[in-house]
Amino acid sequence: MKILLVDDHALFRDGMRYVLQQLGDNITILQAGNFLDGVTLASEHPDLDLALLDLNMPGSEGTTSVQFFHGRFPHIPVVVVSGEEGRGIMEKVMHHGAMGFISKNSSAQTMLSALSMVLGGGVYIPPQLLQQYHASADEAQPRDRRIRRNEQGLSDRQVEVLKLIVAGLSNKEIAGCLALAEGTVKIHVASVFHALGVNNRLDAAKMAKTMNLLKDGQ
């Protein structure tokens, strides 16, 4: 496995190297201290399995740089590891192609779980940011149109997303079916995983069937 780590703080990179080495054996970690060097390394190593990007570092323009990286290397899953934790930042990086958003305040175990989820084809967003997202989305609705959720905490829209996950559709295909932005679909997918306590699409599909979440009428 080959992972690119791009962050301008050497001490943070050292700590992340220790975390990343716990993901498994034979892990190669490439490091860059600025965004442009990170892009160069990604160009030289098209077989990267994952790229971890900070938002605020030399050469980076924040969320725009995430969009640039994803556009140039669409085959490389991107996870943003940032000290910023606002809902707006999270939404932007997901819309710009990231598959995960991890706070630098997270524990090593949380980071390992999050990275494992992304490497397994999932999407990761911190639970507290998901809660902020859902709360603000709910408050934006008139009182008589507040978002309804089932016993698992899934909204009607998230149940629709879950049905399409079970059908084997990708995030891009789900976005097309539901006329949603792909970034919005990623947030729904992360919400589904969190609500069901799973780390990937296969386990989400199995859990949906086990719990009979997709019975007729839902």
Backbone as ProteinMPNN parsed JSONL, in Angstrom:
{"seq_chain_A": "MKILLVDDHALFRDGMRYVLQQLGDNITILQAGNFLDGVTLASEHPDLDLALLDLNMPGSEGTTSVQFFHGRFPHIPVVVVSGEEGRGIMEKVMHHGAMGFISKNSSAQTMLSALSMVLGGGVYIPPQLLQQYHASADEAQPRDRRIRRNEQGLSDRQVEVLKLIVAGLSNKEIAGCLALAEGTVKIHVASVFHALGVNNRLDAAKMAKTMNLLKDGQ", "coords_chain_A": {"N_chain_A": [[0.845, -1.189, 0.0], [0.481, 2.233, -0.797], [0.83, 5.468, 0.373], [0.209, 8.935, 0.289], [1.255, 11.703, 2.104], [0.579, 14.944, 2.855], [1.558, 17.779, 4.349], [2.49, 20.714, 6.104], [3.668, 20.676, 8.577], [6.23, 19.201, 10.18], [6.33, 17.75, 12.577], [3.711, 16.899, 12.898], [3.511, 15.271, 10.646], [5.309, 13.263, 11.368], [3.938, 12.087, 13.497], [1.667, 11.167, 12.139], [2.829, 9.319, 10.447], [3.425, 7.253, 12.206], [0.832, 6.468, 12.896], [-0.181, 5.685, 10.371], [1.43, 3.516, 9.74], [0.319, 1.537, 11.202], [-1.745, 0.571, 9.76], [-1.206, -1.677, 8.321], [1.017, -4.205, 6.915], [3.975, -3.624, 4.893], [3.713, -0.9, 4.01], [4.151, 1.995, 2.196], [5.104, 5.278, 2.711], [4.821, 8.391, 1.406], [6.021, 11.697, 1.631], [5.266, 15.206, 1.734], [5.915, 18.665, 2.137], [4.502, 20.804, 1.193], [1.837, 21.904, -0.978], [2.35, 21.881, -3.795], [4.611, 20.23, -4.037], [3.411, 17.92, -3.202], [1.606, 17.428, -5.302], [3.46, 16.932, -7.312], [4.664, 14.532, -6.388], [2.424, 12.862, -6.494], [2.055, 12.769, -9.233], [4.322, 11.395, -9.963], [3.884, 8.964, -8.815], [1.572, 7.195, -9.724], [0.271, 5.002, -8.718], [-0.71, 5.385, -6.195], [-2.521, 4.636, -3.232], [-3.918, 6.224, -1.53], [-4.388, 9.635, -0.59], [-3.495, 12.06, 1.723], [-4.407, 15.209, 2.656], [-3.604, 18.406, 3.917], [-5.347, 21.496, 4.532], [-4.464, 24.115, 4.921], [-1.551, 25.199, 4.009], [1.713, 25.92, 2.587], [1.389, 26.837, -0.814], [-1.143, 25.866, -1.087], [-4.597, 26.434, -1.772], [-6.661, 26.045, -0.062], [-9.89, 24.619, -0.013], [-10.161, 24.745, -2.764], [-7.813, 23.685, -3.74], [-8.137, 21.021, -3.111], [-10.112, 20.366, -4.922], [-8.664, 20.763, -7.29], [-6.662, 18.778, -7.037], [-8.192, 16.421, -6.987], [-9.382, 16.592, -9.508], [-7.167, 16.291, -11.161], [-6.1, 13.861, -10.364], [-8.172, 11.704, -10.342], [-8.439, 9.039, -9.685], [-7.276, 8.597, -7.257], [-8.088, 8.212, -3.945], [-8.988, 10.87, -1.797], [-8.352, 12.234, 1.365], [-9.079, 14.751, 3.591], [-7.187, 16.158, 6.13], [-7.504, 18.148, 8.724], [-7.215, 21.13, 10.779], [-9.363, 22.734, 10.864], [-12.83, 22.735, 11.543], [-15.374, 23.34, 10.702], [-18.77, 23.106, 9.506], [-19.225, 24.166, 6.952], [-16.7, 24.048, 5.661], [-16.303, 21.293, 5.638], [-18.434, 20.468, 3.969], [-17.653, 21.676, 1.559], [-15.175, 20.417, 0.898], [-16.035, 17.807, 0.503], [-17.776, 18.113, -1.645], [-15.903, 18.845, -3.487], [-14.526, 16.569, -4.098], [-13.276, 15.016, -2.089], [-13.022, 12.026, -0.111], [-13.141, 11.754, 2.519], [-13.066, 13.401, 5.726], [-11.104, 14.415, 8.283], [-10.567, 15.467, 11.553], [-7.753, 17.156, 12.952], [-7.656, 16.955, 15.627], [-8.46, 14.488, 16.286], [-8.285, 11.193, 17.772], [-5.662, 8.681, 17.574], [-6.784, 6.169, 17.131], [-9.294, 6.824, 16.107], [-8.522, 8.03, 13.72], [-7.325, 5.835, 12.429], [-9.538, 4.134, 12.11], [-11.114, 5.744, 10.472], [-9.511, 6.028, 8.159], [-9.27, 3.374, 7.376], [-11.89, 2.906, 6.689], [-12.204, 4.553, 4.415], [-10.253, 3.457, 2.712], [-11.479, 1.071, 2.298], [-13.414, 1.701, 0.549], [-15.358, 3.333, 1.547], [-16.912, 6.31, 2.992], [-15.88, 8.927, 5.103], [-16.867, 11.041, 7.714], [-16.56, 13.114, 10.545], [-18.579, 12.213, 13.35], [-19.637, 14.371, 14.891], [-19.713, 16.472, 13.078], [-21.484, 15.485, 11.216], [-23.767, 15.491, 12.783], [-24.092, 18.248, 13.196], [-24.595, 18.987, 10.566], [-27.017, 17.655, 9.963], [-28.682, 18.756, 11.916], [-28.739, 21.506, 11.239], [-29.789, 21.329, 8.679], [-32.288, 20.337, 9.262], [-33.373, 22.41, 10.809], [-33.63, 24.317, 8.887], [-35.923, 23.725, 7.576], [-39.481, 24.306, 7.347], [-41.544, 24.12, 10.304], [-43.607, 22.226, 10.031], [-42.602, 20.599, 8.146], [-40.401, 19.243, 8.958], [-37.569, 17.08, 8.877], [-38.201, 13.664, 8.698], [-37.202, 10.805, 10.542], [-36.177, 7.378, 10.708], [-36.142, 4.518, 12.99], [-33.446, 3.966, 13.11], [-32.316, 6.388, 12.743], [-32.19, 7.337, 10.185], [-32.962, 9.447, 7.484], [-35.692, 9.885, 5.107], [-34.514, 10.385, 2.636], [-31.96, 9.335, 3.017], [-32.564, 6.66, 3.3], [-33.351, 6.167, 0.698], [-30.869, 6.507, -0.54], [-29.52, 4.384, 0.658], [-30.914, 2.206, -0.454], [-30.006, 2.354, -3.065], [-27.308, 1.935, -2.693], [-27.394, -0.732, -1.901], [-28.215, -1.756, -4.304], [-25.917, -1.622, -5.685], [-24.878, 0.703, -6.814], [-22.6, 3.383, -7.61], [-21.318, 6.341, -5.913], [-21.443, 8.469, -7.722], [-23.294, 7.505, -9.587], [-25.533, 7.269, -7.945], [-25.934, 9.954, -7.353], [-26.741, 10.862, -9.873], [-29.159, 9.439, -10.196], [-30.765, 10.475, -8.15], [-30.721, 13.153, -8.576], [-28.862, 14.79, -7.22], [-26.028, 16.596, -5.879], [-22.775, 15.138, -6.102], [-21.185, 15.411, -3.848], [-23.085, 15.842, -1.846], [-24.319, 13.364, -1.834], [-22.196, 11.831, -0.845], [-22.104, 12.748, 1.788], [-24.561, 11.82, 2.702], [-24.086, 9.06, 2.427], [-22.014, 8.706, 4.306], [-23.502, 9.298, 6.577], [-25.318, 7.181, 6.579], [-23.576, 4.976, 6.959], [-22.619, 5.626, 9.521], [-24.983, 5.573, 11.057], [-25.724, 2.91, 10.831], [-23.555, 1.652, 11.862], [-21.418, 0.635, 10.358], [-18.599, 0.058, 8.088], [-18.296, -0.019, 5.361], [-19.68, -0.375, 1.99], [-20.608, -2.945, 1.373], [-21.07, -4.103, 3.916], [-23.004, -2.328, 4.772], [-25.099, -2.935, 3.034], [-25.589, -5.597, 3.799], [-26.393, -5.188, 6.461], [-28.677, -3.661, 6.074], [-30.395, -5.532, 4.936], [-30.475, -7.461, 6.947], [-31.695, -6.047, 9.027], [-34.044, -5.495, 7.855], [-34.568, -3.054, 6.576], [-35.338, -2.089, 4.147], [-37.884, -2.803, 3.417], [-40.994, -3.194, 1.648], [-42.744, -0.196, 1.007], [-41.092, 1.55, 2.281]], "CA_chain_A": [[0.0, 0.0, 0.0], [1.272, 3.454, -0.912], [0.039, 6.598, 0.856], [0.829, 10.257, 0.216], [0.934, 12.575, 3.24], [0.986, 16.315, 2.509], [1.31, 18.692, 5.474], [3.7, 21.523, 6.283], [4.21, 20.533, 9.928], [7.01, 17.969, 10.244], [5.973, 16.998, 13.775], [2.439, 16.228, 12.618], [3.786, 14.184, 9.7], [5.933, 12.171, 12.114], [2.872, 11.416, 14.23], [0.819, 10.465, 11.187], [3.569, 8.145, 9.962], [3.232, 6.203, 13.2], [-0.547, 5.994, 12.753], [-0.347, 5.021, 9.079], [2.141, 2.237, 9.744], [-0.531, 0.554, 11.871], [-2.779, 0.113, 8.837], [-0.843, -2.982, 7.795], [2.419, -4.412, 6.545], [4.42, -3.175, 3.561], [3.134, 0.397, 3.679], [5.099, 3.033, 1.783], [4.537, 6.6, 2.99], [5.496, 9.501, 0.736], [5.72, 12.928, 2.358], [5.54, 16.505, 1.131], [5.651, 19.751, 3.078], [3.67, 21.835, 0.568], [0.884, 21.338, -1.924], [2.945, 21.654, -5.11], [5.433, 19.017, -3.942], [2.473, 16.799, -3.124], [1.13, 17.174, -6.665], [4.576, 16.318, -8.036], [4.775, 13.139, -5.944], [1.272, 12.127, -7.019], [2.32, 12.559, -10.659], [5.393, 10.399, -10.089], [3.432, 7.691, -8.237], [0.145, 7.045, -10.07], [-0.283, 3.833, -8.033], [-1.061, 5.722, -4.814], [-3.789, 4.103, -2.733], [-4.59, 7.223, -0.703], [-3.682, 10.903, -0.388], [-3.944, 12.839, 2.874], [-4.064, 16.6, 2.384], [-3.971, 19.502, 4.806], [-5.931, 22.593, 3.765], [-3.695, 25.353, 5.088], [-0.111, 24.976, 3.921], [2.264, 26.623, 1.43], [0.978, 26.381, -2.132], [-2.532, 25.41, -1.089], [-5.667, 27.426, -1.747], [-7.756, 25.467, 0.711], [-10.771, 23.653, -0.66], [-9.923, 24.787, -4.21], [-6.715, 22.771, -4.025], [-8.714, 19.672, -3.083], [-10.784, 20.224, -6.22], [-7.619, 20.616, -8.303], [-6.01, 17.467, -6.874], [-9.136, 15.381, -7.408], [-9.548, 16.678, -10.948], [-5.959, 15.798, -11.828], [-5.872, 12.453, -9.992], [-9.491, 11.223, -9.893], [-8.36, 7.64, -9.244], [-6.663, 8.536, -5.928], [-8.979, 8.695, -2.881], [-8.427, 11.985, -1.034], [-8.887, 12.518, 2.693], [-8.584, 16.006, 4.148], [-6.881, 16.121, 7.563], [-7.43, 19.591, 8.949], [-7.539, 21.69, 12.085], [-10.655, 23.403, 10.731], [-13.875, 21.745, 11.784], [-16.674, 23.897, 10.398], [-19.631, 22.387, 8.579], [-19.039, 24.703, 5.606], [-15.463, 23.493, 5.107], [-16.553, 19.875, 5.389], [-19.28, 20.351, 2.778], [-16.897, 22.059, 0.364], [-14.182, 19.408, 0.5], [-16.738, 16.641, -0.006], [-18.257, 18.478, -2.976], [-14.747, 18.981, -4.379], [-13.948, 15.274, -4.437], [-12.711, 14.249, -0.976], [-13.774, 10.871, 0.37], [-13.138, 11.772, 3.966], [-12.651, 14.618, 6.416], [-10.682, 14.034, 9.631], [-10.034, 16.555, 12.367], [-6.432, 16.905, 13.533], [-7.836, 16.705, 17.055], [-8.918, 13.105, 16.459], [-7.35, 10.236, 18.352], [-5.038, 7.784, 16.608], [-7.725, 5.097, 16.809], [-10.317, 7.387, 15.215], [-7.911, 8.196, 12.401], [-7.168, 4.511, 11.835], [-10.861, 3.655, 11.694], [-11.559, 6.571, 9.353], [-8.718, 5.701, 6.972], [-9.66, 2.026, 6.972], [-13.188, 3.034, 6.035], [-11.996, 5.109, 3.076], [-9.522, 2.458, 1.932], [-12.43, 0.017, 1.977], [-14.407, 2.22, -0.386], [-16.373, 4.109, 2.24], [-16.793, 7.752, 3.162], [-15.817, 9.23, 6.532], [-17.033, 12.399, 8.233], [-16.703, 13.006, 11.994], [-19.979, 12.201, 13.803], [-20.102, 15.676, 15.355], [-20.019, 17.287, 11.916], [-22.721, 14.956, 10.662], [-24.859, 15.973, 13.627], [-24.277, 19.661, 12.855], [-25.175, 19.047, 9.225], [-28.416, 17.247, 10.018], [-29.428, 19.709, 12.738], [-28.95, 22.742, 10.492], [-30.697, 21.017, 7.57], [-33.618, 20.192, 9.852], [-33.839, 23.725, 11.228], [-33.919, 25.118, 7.702], [-37.242, 23.35, 7.089], [-40.621, 24.762, 8.151], [-41.809, 23.183, 11.395], [-44.468, 21.129, 9.609], [-41.917, 19.791, 7.135], [-39.148, 18.773, 9.523], [-37.134, 15.806, 8.31], [-38.574, 12.479, 9.463], [-36.148, 9.788, 10.6], [-36.654, 6.099, 11.218], [-35.566, 4.121, 14.282], [-31.987, 3.979, 12.991], [-31.875, 7.767, 12.564], [-32.047, 7.627, 8.768], [-34.034, 10.205, 6.853], [-36.241, 9.234, 3.919], [-33.526, 10.507, 1.572], [-30.87, 8.402, 3.296], [-33.069, 5.324, 2.977], [-33.244, 6.078, -0.761], [-29.446, 6.291, -0.842], [-29.202, 3.02, 1.086], [-31.461, 1.289, -1.457], [-29.145, 2.378, -4.249], [-26.066, 1.265, -2.289], [-27.693, -2.162, -1.964], [-28.307, -2.095, -5.728], [-24.564, -1.644, -6.234], [-24.545, 1.931, -7.529], [-21.536, 4.228, -7.078], [-21.789, 7.659, -5.473], [-21.761, 9.26, -8.917], [-24.542, 6.979, -10.147], [-26.605, 7.644, -7.02], [-26.17, 11.386, -7.571], [-27.524, 10.991, -11.093], [-30.508, 8.906, -9.976], [-31.525, 11.305, -7.21], [-30.545, 14.557, -8.95], [-28.137, 15.433, -6.13], [-24.594, 16.761, -6.076], [-22.066, 13.965, -5.597], [-20.749, 15.699, -2.487], [-24.233, 15.626, -0.966], [-24.473, 11.909, -1.734], [-21.151, 11.343, 0.064], [-22.509, 13.055, 3.16], [-25.618, 10.858, 3.034], [-23.462, 7.742, 2.586], [-21.34, 8.721, 5.602], [-24.562, 9.247, 7.593], [-25.833, 5.807, 6.576], [-22.568, 4.13, 7.604], [-22.578, 5.952, 10.953], [-26.227, 5.126, 11.684], [-25.766, 1.438, 10.848], [-22.367, 1.145, 12.537], [-20.632, -0.155, 9.405], [-17.461, 0.776, 7.51], [-18.232, -0.106, 3.906], [-20.954, -0.533, 1.294], [-21.055, -4.324, 1.493], [-21.638, -4.295, 5.256], [-24.241, -1.542, 4.827], [-26.122, -3.713, 2.331], [-25.919, -6.75, 4.65], [-27.127, -4.71, 7.627], [-30.003, -3.242, 5.612], [-31.205, -6.736, 4.746], [-30.646, -8.093, 8.257], [-32.619, -5.235, 9.814], [-35.267, -5.323, 7.063], [-34.768, -1.6, 6.443], [-35.8, -1.739, 2.817], [-39.134, -3.501, 3.125], [-41.923, -2.44, 0.81], [-43.38, 0.926, 1.686], [-40.091, 2.479, 2.779]], "C_chain_A": [[0.882, 1.242, 0.0], [0.385, 4.658, -0.585], [0.856, 7.887, 0.763], [0.323, 11.112, 1.365], [1.476, 13.964, 2.95], [0.565, 17.262, 3.628], [2.599, 19.445, 5.752], [4.296, 21.423, 7.686], [4.901, 19.179, 10.062], [6.62, 17.109, 11.446], [4.662, 16.252, 13.559], [2.657, 15.06, 11.651], [4.415, 12.991, 10.413], [4.873, 11.37, 12.879], [1.974, 10.609, 13.312], [1.515, 9.239, 10.615], [3.37, 6.966, 10.924], [1.828, 5.607, 13.08], [-0.696, 5.162, 11.476], [0.326, 3.652, 9.042], [1.333, 1.134, 10.433], [-1.653, 0.031, 10.972], [-2.462, -1.269, 8.261], [0.628, -3.074, 7.473], [2.697, -3.829, 5.162], [3.74, -1.881, 3.115], [4.251, 1.385, 3.35], [4.431, 4.383, 1.976], [5.405, 7.658, 2.322], [5.073, 10.794, 1.406], [6.07, 14.169, 1.551], [5.141, 17.577, 2.132], [4.866, 20.896, 2.477], [2.843, 21.196, -0.537], [1.524, 21.005, -3.267], [3.841, 20.423, -5.114], [4.551, 17.774, -3.857], [1.938, 16.418, -4.494], [2.219, 16.482, -7.487], [4.72, 14.844, -7.672], [3.624, 12.294, -6.478], [1.453, 11.828, -8.507], [3.346, 11.456, -10.868], [4.978, 9.018, -9.598], [1.935, 7.513, -8.499], [-0.523, 5.858, -9.379], [-0.615, 4.117, -6.568], [-2.424, 5.144, -4.443], [-4.598, 5.146, -1.98], [-3.732, 8.483, -0.633], [-4.319, 11.646, 0.782], [-3.469, 14.269, 2.694], [-4.503, 17.511, 3.525], [-4.575, 20.599, 3.934], [-5.058, 23.836, 3.776], [-2.205, 25.05, 5.154], [0.407, 25.722, 2.696], [1.822, 25.995, 0.108], [-0.468, 25.944, -2.226], [-3.494, 26.592, -1.067], [-6.904, 26.834, -1.08], [-8.573, 24.465, -0.072], [-10.585, 23.641, -2.177], [-8.808, 23.825, -4.607], [-7.178, 21.314, -3.978], [-9.385, 19.382, -4.42], [-9.758, 20.005, -7.337], [-7.002, 19.228, -8.24], [-6.931, 16.358, -7.373], [-9.332, 15.399, -8.924], [-8.366, 16.11, -11.708], [-5.72, 14.325, -11.557], [-7.18, 11.836, -9.485], [-9.481, 9.804, -9.358], [-7.792, 7.503, -7.838], [-7.658, 9.056, -4.883], [-8.276, 9.776, -2.051], [-9.139, 12.098, 0.316], [-8.254, 13.821, 3.179], [-8.385, 15.824, 5.651], [-6.592, 17.555, 7.97], [-7.75, 19.973, 10.384], [-8.847, 22.45, 12.06], [-11.761, 22.368, 10.834], [-15.27, 22.255, 11.446], [-17.45, 23.071, 9.389], [-19.41, 22.858, 7.147], [-17.805, 24.141, 4.923], [-15.668, 22.033, 4.744], [-17.373, 19.692, 4.117], [-18.486, 20.641, 1.512], [-15.916, 20.983, -0.059], [-14.859, 18.154, -0.036], [-17.268, 16.913, -1.414], [-17.103, 18.543, -3.974], [-13.999, 17.668, -4.597], [-13.36, 14.461, -3.3], [-13.627, 13.089, -0.601], [-13.806, 10.804, 1.889], [-12.66, 13.1, 4.503], [-12.347, 14.227, 7.858], [-10.114, 15.245, 10.349], [-8.66, 16.181, 12.911], [-6.506, 16.663, 15.034], [-8.272, 15.274, 17.336], [-7.844, 12.234, 17.099], [-6.765, 9.367, 17.252], [-6.008, 6.683, 16.193], [-8.818, 5.584, 15.874], [-9.764, 7.547, 13.811], [-7.744, 6.858, 11.7], [-8.499, 3.981, 11.315], [-11.345, 4.411, 10.469], [-10.825, 6.205, 8.067], [-9.043, 4.306, 6.465], [-10.987, 2.056, 6.228], [-13.026, 3.536, 4.602], [-11.269, 4.116, 2.183], [-10.423, 1.301, 1.517], [-13.534, 0.476, 1.045], [-15.501, 3.039, 0.251], [-16.088, 5.598, 2.258], [-16.786, 8.034, 4.658], [-15.968, 10.719, 6.79], [-17.209, 12.269, 9.739], [-18.167, 13.067, 12.423], [-20.488, 13.569, 14.233], [-20.44, 16.601, 14.194], [-21.283, 16.79, 11.219], [-23.917, 15.451, 11.46], [-25.149, 17.442, 13.352], [-25.001, 19.797, 11.525], [-26.67, 18.731, 9.268], [-29.251, 18.245, 10.824], [-29.733, 20.985, 11.963], [-29.889, 22.51, 9.312], [-32.13, 20.914, 8.077], [-34.205, 21.551, 10.207], [-34.216, 24.602, 10.044], [-35.31, 24.827, 7.136], [-38.335, 23.99, 7.946], [-40.98, 23.695, 9.175], [-42.656, 21.993, 10.945], [-43.847, 20.258, 8.532], [-40.562, 19.3, 7.631], [-38.842, 17.358, 9.029], [-37.493, 14.643, 9.242], [-37.441, 11.457, 9.414], [-36.718, 8.501, 11.185], [-35.943, 5.744, 12.516], [-34.047, 4.14, 14.27], [-31.438, 5.395, 12.809], [-31.691, 8.16, 11.116], [-33.248, 8.414, 8.257], [-34.561, 9.434, 5.652], [-35.224, 9.262, 2.773], [-32.386, 9.513, 1.778], [-31.293, 6.961, 3.07], [-33.028, 5.12, 1.466], [-31.803, 5.796, -1.177], [-29.052, 4.869, -0.481], [-29.717, 1.999, 0.071], [-30.545, 1.207, -2.671], [-27.759, 1.803, -3.945], [-26.254, -0.247, -2.401], [-27.743, -2.634, -3.412], [-26.948, -2.071, -6.419], [-24.142, -0.39, -6.967], [-23.419, 2.688, -6.826], [-22.123, 5.558, -6.607], [-22.216, 8.518, -6.66], [-23.077, 8.81, -9.532], [-25.726, 7.326, -9.258], [-26.955, 9.117, -7.202], [-27.026, 11.599, -8.808], [-28.96, 10.537, -10.909], [-31.374, 9.845, -9.143], [-31.421, 12.8, -7.494], [-29.915, 15.356, -7.803], [-26.697, 15.658, -6.544], [-23.889, 15.553, -5.475], [-21.575, 14.184, -4.173], [-21.853, 15.486, -1.476], [-24.473, 14.135, -0.77], [-23.436, 11.342, -0.766], [-21.524, 11.588, 1.523], [-23.613, 12.098, 3.599], [-25.038, 9.462, 3.26], [-22.761, 7.654, 3.943], [-22.358, 8.629, 6.735], [-25.134, 7.838, 7.714], [-24.859, 4.879, 7.292], [-22.573, 4.354, 9.12], [-23.815, 5.401, 11.659], [-26.271, 3.61, 11.819], [-24.552, 0.828, 11.543], [-21.511, 0.262, 11.651], [-19.544, 0.714, 8.783], [-17.418, 0.752, 5.985], [-19.605, -0.421, 3.323], [-21.505, -1.956, 1.425], [-21.714, -4.582, 2.843], [-22.93, -3.498, 5.419], [-25.383, -2.312, 4.178], [-26.565, -4.906, 3.18], [-26.763, -6.315, 5.843], [-28.543, -4.299, 7.243], [-30.934, -4.445, 5.465], [-31.488, -7.42, 6.084], [-31.704, -7.377, 9.086], [-33.928, -4.961, 9.08], [-35.611, -3.843, 6.89], [-35.382, -1.205, 5.107], [-37.054, -2.484, 2.426], [-40.052, -2.601, 2.318], [-42.606, -1.358, 1.637], [-42.409, 1.902, 2.245], [-39.414, 3.153, 1.622]], "O_chain_A": [[1.894, 1.302, 0.698], [-0.673, 4.844, -1.186], [2.035, 7.919, 1.113], [-0.884, 11.235, 1.577], [2.685, 14.148, 2.815], [-0.622, 17.516, 3.831], [3.686, 18.877, 5.646], [5.333, 22.03, 7.954], [4.245, 18.137, 10.06], [6.584, 15.882, 11.349], [4.517, 15.106, 13.986], [2.064, 13.993, 11.814], [4.096, 11.842, 10.106], [4.907, 10.139, 12.905], [1.562, 9.5, 13.655], [0.867, 8.232, 10.328], [3.172, 5.829, 10.497], [1.656, 4.391, 13.153], [-1.267, 4.071, 11.499], [-0.163, 2.734, 8.383], [1.622, -0.051, 10.27], [-2.418, -0.846, 11.372], [-3.358, -1.955, 7.768], [1.393, -2.143, 7.722], [1.785, -3.578, 4.375], [3.255, -1.778, 1.989], [5.178, 1.579, 4.137], [3.331, 4.617, 1.475], [6.585, 7.797, 2.642], [3.896, 10.974, 1.718], [7.036, 14.184, 0.789], [4.17, 17.429, 2.874], [4.582, 21.872, 3.17], [3.124, 20.08, -0.972], [1.259, 19.939, -3.821], [3.839, 19.655, -6.077], [4.902, 16.714, -4.375], [1.827, 15.235, -4.818], [1.939, 15.565, -8.259], [4.88, 14.001, -8.554], [3.822, 11.144, -6.868], [1.056, 10.766, -8.986], [3.258, 10.681, -11.821], [5.625, 8.02, -9.914], [1.124, 7.666, -7.585], [-1.744, 5.715, -9.44], [-0.783, 3.184, -5.782], [-3.359, 5.163, -5.243], [-5.807, 4.994, -1.803], [-2.503, 8.408, -0.62], [-5.535, 11.836, 0.822], [-2.268, 14.52, 2.592], [-5.619, 17.405, 4.033], [-4.341, 20.628, 2.726], [-4.929, 24.526, 2.764], [-1.669, 24.694, 6.203], [-0.388, 26.12, 1.845], [1.876, 24.777, -0.062], [-0.97, 25.679, -3.318], [-3.236, 27.612, -0.429], [-8.037, 27.093, -1.486], [-8.026, 23.569, -0.716], [-10.831, 22.616, -2.813], [-8.851, 23.223, -5.68], [-6.669, 20.473, -4.719], [-9.245, 18.293, -4.977], [-9.958, 19.169, -8.218], [-6.835, 18.572, -9.268], [-6.497, 15.463, -8.098], [-9.437, 14.345, -9.551], [-8.532, 15.515, -12.773], [-5.198, 13.612, -12.413], [-7.276, 11.483, -8.31], [-10.406, 9.4, -8.654], [-7.816, 6.41, -7.273], [-8.034, 10.228, -4.931], [-7.121, 9.618, -1.656], [-10.367, 12.061, 0.391], [-7.032, 13.965, 3.173], [-9.295, 15.393, 6.358], [-5.558, 18.114, 7.605], [-8.447, 19.257, 11.103], [-9.391, 22.781, 13.114], [-11.655, 21.268, 10.291], [-16.258, 21.654, 11.867], [-16.866, 22.418, 8.524], [-19.407, 22.045, 6.222], [-17.85, 23.795, 3.742], [-15.256, 21.588, 3.673], [-17.042, 18.852, 3.279], [-18.627, 19.94, 0.509], [-15.825, 20.662, -1.244], [-14.324, 17.5, -0.931], [-17.214, 16.038, -2.278], [-17.3, 18.324, -5.17], [-12.939, 17.663, -5.222], [-12.974, 13.312, -3.516], [-14.846, 13.166, -0.755], [-14.421, 9.91, 2.47], [-11.941, 13.837, 3.828], [-13.232, 13.76, 8.575], [-9.275, 15.961, 9.805], [-8.426, 15.032, 13.286], [-5.533, 16.218, 15.644], [-8.435, 14.889, 18.494], [-6.65, 12.507, 16.979], [-7.291, 9.315, 16.141], [-6.047, 6.305, 15.022], [-9.229, 4.867, 14.962], [-10.441, 7.244, 12.829], [-7.996, 6.754, 10.5], [-8.573, 3.443, 10.21], [-11.91, 3.825, 9.545], [-11.442, 6.085, 7.009], [-9.086, 4.078, 5.256], [-11.185, 1.323, 5.259], [-13.644, 3.001, 3.681], [-11.631, 3.952, 1.018], [-10.17, 0.633, 0.514], [-14.479, -0.266, 0.777], [-16.469, 3.409, -0.413], [-15.149, 6.079, 1.624], [-17.578, 7.46, 5.405], [-15.295, 11.547, 6.175], [-17.946, 11.389, 10.183], [-18.921, 13.894, 11.909], [-21.644, 13.905, 13.974], [-21.348, 17.425, 14.303], [-22.061, 17.586, 10.692], [-24.955, 15.79, 10.892], [-26.31, 17.845, 13.282], [-25.906, 20.619, 11.378], [-27.483, 19.447, 8.685], [-30.389, 18.544, 10.461], [-30.852, 21.493, 12.019], [-30.693, 23.379, 8.976], [-33.068, 21.348, 7.408], [-35.377, 21.82, 9.946], [-35.024, 25.521, 10.177], [-35.819, 25.588, 6.313], [-38.137, 24.195, 9.144], [-40.75, 22.507, 8.948], [-42.452, 20.875, 11.419], [-44.463, 19.304, 8.056], [-39.68, 18.979, 6.835], [-39.745, 16.554, 8.797], [-37.135, 14.642, 10.419], [-36.804, 11.269, 8.378], [-37.61, 8.522, 12.033], [-35.225, 6.569, 13.08], [-33.424, 4.313, 15.317], [-30.224, 5.581, 12.731], [-31.103, 9.203, 10.829], [-34.397, 8.091, 8.559], [-33.957, 8.451, 5.225], [-35.088, 8.289, 2.031], [-31.902, 8.916, 0.817], [-30.472, 6.126, 2.69], [-32.709, 4.027, 0.997], [-31.544, 4.962, -2.044], [-28.327, 4.217, -1.233], [-29.024, 1.027, -0.23], [-30.334, 0.133, -3.233], [-27.108, 1.249, -4.831], [-25.392, -0.953, -2.924], [-27.363, -3.764, -3.718], [-26.828, -2.447, -7.585], [-23.139, -0.409, -7.68], [-23.299, 2.641, -5.602], [-23.286, 5.86, -6.874], [-23.233, 9.21, -6.602], [-23.884, 9.639, -9.952], [-26.806, 7.644, -9.757], [-28.129, 9.487, -7.205], [-27.938, 12.426, -8.797], [-29.883, 11.179, -11.41], [-32.57, 9.991, -9.398], [-31.961, 13.618, -6.75], [-30.372, 16.447, -7.463], [-26.195, 14.995, -7.451], [-24.336, 15.003, -4.469], [-21.55, 13.247, -3.375], [-21.602, 15.004, -0.371], [-24.795, 13.694, 0.333], [-23.755, 10.472, 0.044], [-21.289, 10.741, 2.384], [-23.607, 11.618, 4.732], [-25.454, 8.759, 4.182], [-22.892, 6.654, 4.649], [-22.111, 7.961, 7.74], [-25.402, 7.36, 8.817], [-25.267, 4.084, 8.138], [-22.536, 3.402, 9.9], [-23.706, 4.825, 12.741], [-26.792, 3.084, 12.802], [-24.519, -0.378, 11.787], [-20.946, -0.731, 12.107], [-19.553, 1.937, 8.924], [-16.589, 1.433, 5.38], [-20.56, -0.694, 4.049], [-22.712, -2.151, 1.57], [-22.777, -5.197, 2.916], [-23.846, -3.932, 6.118], [-26.497, -2.342, 4.701], [-27.757, -5.199, 3.276], [-27.731, -6.985, 6.2], [-29.494, -4.55, 7.983], [-32.109, -4.382, 5.824], [-32.596, -7.898, 6.325], [-32.51, -8.013, 9.764], [-34.814, -4.284, 9.603], [-36.762, -3.431, 7.033], [-35.891, -0.094, 4.963], [-37.274, -2.769, 1.249], [-39.892, -1.381, 2.315], [-42.989, -1.567, 2.788], [-42.808, 2.991, 2.657], [-38.527, 3.983, 1.824]]}, "name": "protein", "num_of_chains": 1, "seq": "MKILLVDDHALFRDGMRYVLQQLGDNITILQAGNFLDGVTLASEHPDLDLALLDLNMPGSEGTTSVQFFHGRFPHIPVVVVSGEEGRGIMEKVMHHGAMGFISKNSSAQTMLSALSMVLGGGVYIPPQLLQQYHASADEAQPRDRRIRRNEQGLSDRQVEVLKLIVAGLSNKEIAGCLALAEGTVKIHVASVFHALGVNNRLDAAKMAKTMNLLKDGQ"}
